[in-house]
């Protein structure tokens, strides 16, 4: 059945005939007088309506665009037999979204996924490890995996290793992954290696929100049903194997009153130097053990009062240039967009052009990144009765095309500010690690570009903040309530205190009218005054900084 009528104007004959076709299809097996879900724009297949109301809504409001499979009205839906979409030219194989496909499936290499390409993207120095790829199984067995010594939690804000130690550790990790990539899932398996199968399962867990317990049970069932498959027994063991494919985070201890972060020179302080609050959780009601019992018990590890989870920005930006596809997308704003003067993407905006004019050396390399930062509080426990506010801070790389940069997979999680209360004006305390990295990125960081196969100095600048009006006060540093609540005009905000209501109201909006507009002289219609002032100049970041 042709569905082209759904995109036609509602007044056309084609659309009206299509509505009749839909109604005859939807009410074909429905008893007389019963209701169905309304597919109009307003109902959105959520509210039930009878025949006449459905017809009226479709005629007046239009049908829901994109609803080409009428699954809510009896049409059969052929669900895929696997969670991921099939690969082109190979109906028996499946592709993991975001996972490189092996282009040589029909050749000598029968693996579905290009694990070697994935490892090369994650470990840019992989070319110098080619001797490992040709090593025998016995030689690879002698390589000690770095993951055996890792704990479930990520490393805290401590870094005592030298550059040589980091290189050696990275070589060991690469060798460990190479061994997993060359290990068949079971003897004779040509399509999956042990590593690619574990990555597939882990990716499905993330996509569909499986719990850790359900994932562990799935591993147990697979091990029982397919005993020839050498699989880990627990979720933690899988995570330990593939952890090196991702990017870690730092746990930075914070003052429970949001005064400071215990990092750098102050990492080992026992209390906050601002308010004196303890670095650690203290239980005043805990009973004291006797002298004999305390000797038998092991010394407990101290628990920090508050922990900030920070995701370093520099390695995440460098990862965008690790593959040719994303590296090309990062230059789209300069090489791929239409430059006709129309506002089509952030690169056509005033802020972007102003940065280009102020810092021409920054714009010489199109790979230099423009970022936006957004943050807001939410309750992660879904309990409206419980007051809790956790603040994630997200970064958006605006170098990417508009249809990519705003997708969830393109957003960069910078940090998670813990609750239970909002950080308020002290959010700048938690933003210190991000500010330090942004300052380092402004100077330049050596990064490998997979397109040019050479290193370049990657720079980044923060252009925008994205937030609602209350959160703007925290990030912008300007109060969004009170006498000067409008951050764009600051002291030029015209406000009046209402004694009866005990709050401010804001007037002076007639200043933006033309100089001889009739509304400027109508007193009784507004605040009983004539408006003769012109619109104030919009404040810039520099003018706001001079006022501090």
N, C-alpha and C positions, 0 to 999 in steps of 0.2 A: 504493500500500500504506500502510495506516494505521500511523503510528509512535507513536501515543499511548501504547501499552503500555510504552514505554521509561521513562516517568516514573512508572509504577505501582509499588507495593510488590512485592517479589520473591515474596511468598507468595500473591499473587492469581492467579486463573485466567487473567485477561487477560494478565498478564506471562508466564506459562508458555506460553500459546499463541503469544505474540509471539516467544518464544525459538525455538519450533519453526518458525515462519515464517522467521525469520532463518537458521536452520541449513539449511533446505531451499533457501533462496535462495543462501546462500554456498557450499554444497557441491554445487550443481546441476551444474556443469561441472568439478568437481574429481575427479580419479581416486581410486579407492578406496584409502584408507590415507595419502593425501597430507595435508599440513598447511596451515593458513591462519593469517593474523594474528588473534590473540585480541583481540576488541573489549571485553573486560571492563575494569573500573576499574583493576585492577592491571597487566594486560598493556598496555593503552593502544595497541593496534595496533602493537606493537613486537616481541613474542615470538610465534613460530609454535607452534600447538597442533593436535592431531588432533581428530576429531569429538567424542569423549567428553570430552576435557579442556575444549574450548571450551564444551560444554554444561554441564559441572560448574561452570566459572568463572562463566558467565552466571547460573546458578541461585544460586550462593553469594555472589558478589561484586557482581553487577549489571553492566549494560551501561554503556559510557562515555556519559555524558550529553552531549548536543550532537552526537553522531555520527548525525545524521539522514540524511545522504547517505552511503550505504555504498560510497564510492568505493574503499576498500581491499579490497572483496569483490565487485567486478565491476559495480557500478552505474555507469551512464554519468553523467558530470558535464559539464554545459553551461558551459564556461568563457566568461567575458565576452570580447567582441571588442576591448575597450579596457581600459587599466589602471585607469580610474576608473569609478565606478558611473554609470549613465545618469541624466539629469535627469528628474524627474517631468513627465508630460504632453508629453514630447518625446523619443521613442525614438531620434531621430537625433543628439541632442546629448549631451554628457558634461560632468560637473561635476568640478572639481578640489577635493579635500578641503581645507578651510581657505581657499578662494578664493571671493569673493562672486559669486553668480549674478545675471545681469541679469534682472530681472523683466519687462522690456519687450522680450523676444525676438520676440514676435509683432507688436510695433508697428513704429514707424519705425526704431528702433534694433535691428539684427539681431545685434549682438555677443552671444556666448554668456556672457561674463563681464563683470561690472560693474567695469571698470577705473577708471572715474571714482569709484565708491564706495570702491575700494581706495586710490586716491590721496588722497581726502578723509580717510580714516581715518589714513593715514600722515602727511599734511601738514594739521594742523588749521586752518592759516591759508589753506587752499585757497580759501575763499570770497572772500578779498581779492584772489585772482588771477584772478577770473572774466574779467577783460579779456583774459587770455591765451587762455582757451578760445575766445573769439570772434575771435581774431586770425587773419589769413590765413596760408597756408602760407609765403609769402615772409617774413612777419614772424617766424614761428617758426623759419625757417631761420637767421635772424640771431642767435638765442640760442645762446650758447656753452655747451656741455655741461661741467659740472663734472668729469665723469668722465675727460675727456681728460688731466687732470693727475694722476690718481691712480695709485699704484704697486700692484703685486699685494698687498703686505703692508699691513696697516692702519696708521694713524698711531700713532706711539709716544706716550709720556706727555708731550706738549708741546702747549700751548694758548696761542697768541699772538694769536688773532683777537678782534676786538671783537664786541659784540652786533649792531651794524649790519652788519658783514661776514657774520656768521652768517645774518642774515635775507636778505641779498642772495644768498648762496650757496644758501640753501634755495629761494629764488625761481627761481634758475637750474636747480636740480635738478628742481623741479616742472615748469618749462617743458620741460625735456628729456624727462621722462616723458610729459608731455602730447603732445609731438610724436610719440613712439613709439606712444602709445595711439591716435592719430588716423591712423597710417600703416597702410594695408591690408597684409596679409601678401603679397599679390600683387594686381595690378590686377583689380578686380571681386570680391575676396573679402569677403563680408559677415559671416562668422562669427568670424573671428580677425583681430585686429590684430597687428602685429609684436611688440608688447610682451607681449600675452597668450599668443602662441605660444611665445615664449622662456621665459616664466614656466612654461608647461605642461611644456616639455621639462626645464627645470631642476628642477621639482618632481618629475618622474618620476625624474630622476637621484638625488635625495635619497631618495625612497621606496624605490628598488630597489637602491641602493648601487652605481651605475655609477661606474667609475673616470673620471678626467679624460681619459685617453687614449681610452677607448671613446666618451665624449661628443664629443670632437673628431672622431673618425672618423665618428660619426653625422651631425654637421654637414656633414662633407665629402660623405658619400653623398647627403644631402638636397639639397645645393647642385648636385651633378652631375645627379641625377634630375629635380629641379625647378629649372631655371636661372632661372625667372621669380621665384623667391622670393629676396628680399634678406636673406640670413642671415649672421651672423658666421662666420668660418672656424675660430675656435679657442674653447676653453672659457673662456680668460681674457677674451676680448672679450665673451662673454655675461655673465660675472660682473661685468664692468666696467659693463655697461648696467644690470643689475637690482640692483646692490649697494645703491643707495639705498632699495630697498624693505625691506631687512632692517635689522638693528641691528649696529653694529660692535663692535669690542673694542679694548682697549688692550694694548700690549706694554710691560710694566714690567720693567726689568732687576733682577736679584737677585744677591746674593752667592752664589758657588758653595757656600759652607758654611752657607747659610740664616741668616745673621746679620742681614741688613738688606735693604731694597728701595731701589734708587736712584730715588727719586721725590721730588717737592717740591724743597726746598732742596738735597738731596743728589743730585739727578739727574745732575749733571755730575762727580761725584767719580770719580777714577781708580781708587780702591781702597776696600775696606771699612774703615770707621773702627773696627770692632770687632776683626776678626782680621787685617786688612791684606791680605786676598786681592785679587787684581787684578779690576777690573771687566770686563776683556776676556779672551778666549781667548789664551793665549800658547803658542807652540810653541818649546820650547827647542832642539829638534833641527833647526830650520829653518836652512839654510845662508845665510850672508850674501852678498848679491849685490855685485858689484864696483861701484865708484863710477860707472863709465860706464853700466852696465846699470840701476842704480837710477834714473838720471835719465830713461831712456827709459820706464821702467815707471810707470804711474799709481799714485797712492797708493791702497792698498787700504782699504776700509771696515772698521773694527774690528768684530769679532764679539763680542757680549756672552757672558759665561761661562754665564749662566743667564737665562731669560726666563719671566716669569709672564704668562700671557694672562688678562686680566681683562675680564669682560663687565659693563659698568655696569648697576646694578640699577634706578636711577630711571627711565630711559627705557623699560625693559621693563615696569615697573609702570604707567607712564603709557599704554603701548600697550594695556593691558587695558581702559582706559576710552575707547579711541579708536573702538570700535564699540558699537552699542547692545546687541548680543547678549552680549558679554563684560562690558560694564558692568552689565547686569542680573544676570548670574551672580555678580558680585562682591558683590552685596547679597543673595544668596539666603539666607545664614546668618541674616539678620534678617527678611526679608520672605517667604521661601518655605519654610523648614523647619518641621516639626511640633514644637511646643513643649509636650510632655506630660510632661516630667521624665525620660524615658528617654534612655539614651545611644545616640544615633543617628549623630552626627557630632561632629567636634572641638568645635563650639560648645556641646555639652552637657557637655563635660569640665570637670574642676576647674580646670585651668590657665587655660582661657578665662574661666571665671567669676571666678577670682581676679584676672585682669588687669582685668576689667570693674569689680570692686569697688574696686581700688586706684586706677584712673585713669578715673573716670566721664566726664571730658571727652573721653577717647579713644573711648569707646563711643557718644558722641552722634551721630557720623556713621558709618553702617554701611559706608561705602566705605573706611574705614581698614582697612589690611590686616594680618592676622596671618600670620606666616611661620614655616616650619620649615626648618632647614638640615641637610643630610646630607653625609657625605664618607667615602670609603674608598679604599684604594689598589688598583690592579690593574696587570697587565702587558699593555700594549697590543700587544705583539709576538707573543703566543700561543706563546712559547717558555718552557717550564717550566725549561729548563736555564739560561736567562739571568735573572739577578736584576735586575729593574727594577720600580720602583713609581711610577706616575703617579697623582696624587690630584686627581680632579675634585670640585668643591664645588657641590652642587645646592641650590636654594631651592624651596620648595613654598608657593604661595599658598593658605592654608586657607579663605579667604573663598569659594572656589568650591565647588559641590556636591561631595559625596564621589565621585560617579561621574565627575567631571571632573578634580578637582585632582590625582589620582594617575596620570592618564594621562601618557604620555611627552610629548605636545604641551603639557602644562600645566607641566611642570617647567622651572625657570629655571636655566640653567647660569651660575654666578657666576664661576668661575675654573678654570683648569687648572694645578695645581702640578706642575712638571716633575720628572722623575726625575734620575738613575737610582735614588736612594735616597729613602726615606720622609722627610718633613720632621720627623717625630717631635714632640717638644715645641716645636719652632720653627714649628709651623704657624700660631701667632698672628702671626708676622711677615708671612706671606702674607695673613692675614685683615685686615690693616690697611685696605686700600681698601674692603673690604666694611663694616667697622666704621664708617669715616668716613661712608659713605653711609647706613648705618642711623641714625647719630646725626643726620644731616641730615633723614632721613625722619621721625624722631621729632618734630622741630620743625615739619615741614610743608613740602611742596613744591607749588607751584601746578601744577594739572593740569586739563586740559579734559575734561569729561564729556559724551560724545556724547548721552546720554539727556536730560539737562537743558539741554544746549547752553549751559553756563556753566562757569566755572572754579571750582575749590574747592581747599582745602588738603589734600593727600593726606598721611596719616601712616601709618607702619608700625611694627610691633613684632615682635621675634623671640621666639617662644614655646617652641619645641622644637628639640632636636638629635636626629638620627636616625643611628645608627651601631652597629657591633658593639662588644663590650666593650673590645677593645684600642684601637680608635679613640676610644672615649669618654675614655680617659685624655688623649689629645691635645687634644680639643675642650673637655673639662670642666676640665682642669687638675688633676685628682686622679688619682694613680696607682691603677691597677686591679690591681696586684700588690704583694705584700709584706704587711706587718703590718696596714695599714688599707686593704685593697683594696676594701671595699664602699663606693662613693661615697655611697649614701643614708644611711649611718650613721657613716661616718668613724671618729672615735676610739672609738666604741662597738662597733666590729667586734671580735669575740672570736676571736683567732687563736692557733695554737700551732705552734711550729717542730718539725718531725720531724727528729731528728738523723740517723737512718738514711737516710731518703729525701731529706734536704736540701731541704725545701720546706715551705711553710706549709699547714696545714689549718685550716678555719674551722668553729667549733662555736658553741654558744649559740643554736641555732635553736629550742630548747624555750621560749625567752622569749616567743614569740608564741602559746603555748598559753594556755588559760584558767588562772586562778590555781590552781585545785584539780584540774588535770588529772593523771591517774595517771602519765603519762610523766615528770612533773617529779620524781618520787621514785624512779624506777627507775635506780639507779646503774650496775649491771652492763650494762645494755642500751646505755649511751651512754659517757660519759667518766669513770665512777666518781664522779660528783658529783651532788648534788641541785641542781636549778635552781629558785631562789626569786626571781630578778629578773624584773621586768616588761619588756615590749618597749620599746626606746628610741624616742625621738621622731625621726621622719624629718627629716633635714637639709634646709633650704631654701637657695636661692641666697644669701640675705642672711646666713645663719649661716655658710656656707662662706666668704663674702667677709670676714666679721669675723675669721676664723681666719688670713687671709693677713697 
